Amino acid sequence: MKTIFVMVKCELGKAYSVADEAVTNIEQVSEVYSTSGQYDLLMKLYLPETADIGHFVTERLQTLPGVKDTFTIIAFKAFSEDASV
């Protein structure tokens, strides 16, 4: 599995609905946190090894209603135990 983190900037007043939509309708979403700073949400996702990260982010996350911008971070190695892998 590939682990990615996606920071999401939302339209004003839409962060909670974007988080709810992602958790409810995108099975690859593991966790969603509200954050302070430039971005409103931080999403942790697990994708299959064969998944195209660019297509996934642009087709599944950036098209969620209320999403203005994303910033994707690809994780290489977890240094703590991760029960989902």
N, C-alpha and C positions, 0 to 999 in steps of 0.2 A: 504494500500500500504506500501511496505517496501522501505525505502530510503537507498541507498548505495552510497558510494564514492569509486571510483577506481582510484588509481594513476597508471599511465602507463609509463614504460620505453620503448623507441622506438629504433630501429636501427638508426644509424646515418643518418640524412637527411630525415627521414620518419615521423616525428611528424605531419606535416601538412596533409599528406595523410592518416595517421591513424585517425586523428581527423575528417577529411572529411568523411571517410568511416563509422566511428561510428555514426556520426550525420545523415548521409544519409540513412544508412541501418539497424540501430538498434533502433526500435521505443521506447524502454525503456530509451534511452539516453535523458536526459533533457538538460544538458549543458556540454560543454567541454571547459576547459581553458588550455592554455599553461602556464607552470610554470618553475621556476628556481629550481635548486637543483638536487637531485638524480633522480627525475622522470621528465618526459617531459610534461605529460598531467595529468589533474585532471578531471575525469568524474563524473557527478552526474546522478544517474539512479533511476527510480521508478519501482519496481517489484511488481507483485501481491503477496498477502500474502502467497499464496500456492507455490510460486516459490522456487526452491532449488538454493540458492545463489551460492554455490560451482559449481554446474553444469552450471549455467548461465555464470559465469565468465570464467570457463575453456573452455566451448564450444562456447561461442559467442564473448568474448572479447580477450582471449588469442590466438585465432586462426586468428585474423585480421592480414593481411599482414603487417609486419613491427613492430609488438609487440614483445619485448624481455622479459618483466617481468611486473608483476602487484602486487599491494598491495591494499587489499580491506578493507574498513572501513564501518562497519554497524552502521547506525544512529538509535538511540532509540527514541529521542524526539526532535521536533523542538521547539525552544523557540521564534520563530518569525512566523508571519502569512505566510502560504504557500498556495497559491491559487490552487495548483494542487491536494491537498488532500481533 
